[in-house]
Amino acid sequence: MKELRLRPQKKIPLTTQLDKDLKVDKNREELPTASRQQITETKQSVVAAEQTNSIARDERDNTLLQEEIEPSRQVVADEKTVPEKISVPEKISVPEIIKSPLFIKKKQLEKAKDKDKKDGGLPDEIKKTFRGGKPEETNSENLQYSMNSYQWTFERFIENWVVDIQKWWKAPLDYLTGEIPEGGSLWVQVHLSLSGKLLSYKVMQSDVTSEMELMAIQALVGSLKRPELPQSFYADELIINWRFIYPPLRPTLKMRR
């Protein structure tokens, strides 16, 4: 078996190594000034380029970030947008309620009734035809009258007329059903010619319903086939005021169980 022996290293004298290092340092010192300046400028240009690229990257990143933020800001702004005020008209027009003629007539009669109470009830045109301050009675409790002249023989003329009115006068449904349980009356003025022909008629005062008025006028018109007035009647026409009276209805009797 062979023995391994280490080869002895060649020793370099210390002086020789120092001479080499000094030679290298001298070579470094001997670099021309122009080369050193060129190296410095090259380093500066590289640093400037890196700074420029860094600034460009920062600006690009800021631009992208701004583009991402803007839509979110718009959404927030839309959510916070206050709606415009709703314009409300100062006065709201309410459509007028259509009322039936009977309802309107009833309200008018109620107003007229209140007015008649304040004014004494009857127009002066009828009051001035009364004898003794009250109307004339007939053989019917529901009919009264007054005239513009009493200077003629009118008793039989009026009695026959009352009979004809009673034939035509019917009680209306609203009266029978107790719409006006306290009853009421109306005054109708009639103008007749000397031949007994109807010239005109007019409701002068009323505190009943329109249906009750209509039934009274129908009875009056149905009975207007009157004879000629007697020669003793001296006026140009006969003006007679008829009062139709609807008496109060009796309360219904309650049956005992």
ABEGO torsion letter per residue (X at the ends): XBBBBBBBBBBBBAAAAAAAAAAAAAAAAABBAAAAAAAAAAAAAAAAAAAAAAAAAAAAAAAAAAAAAAAAAAAAAAAABBBBBBBBBABBBBBBBBBBAAAAAAAAAAAAAAAAAAAGGBBAAAAAABBGGBBBBBABAABBBBBABABBBAAAAAAAAAAAAAAABBBBAAAAAGABAAEEBBBBBBBBBAAGBBABBBBABBABBAAAAAAAAAAAAAAABBBBBBAABABABBBBBBBBBBBBBBBBBBBBX
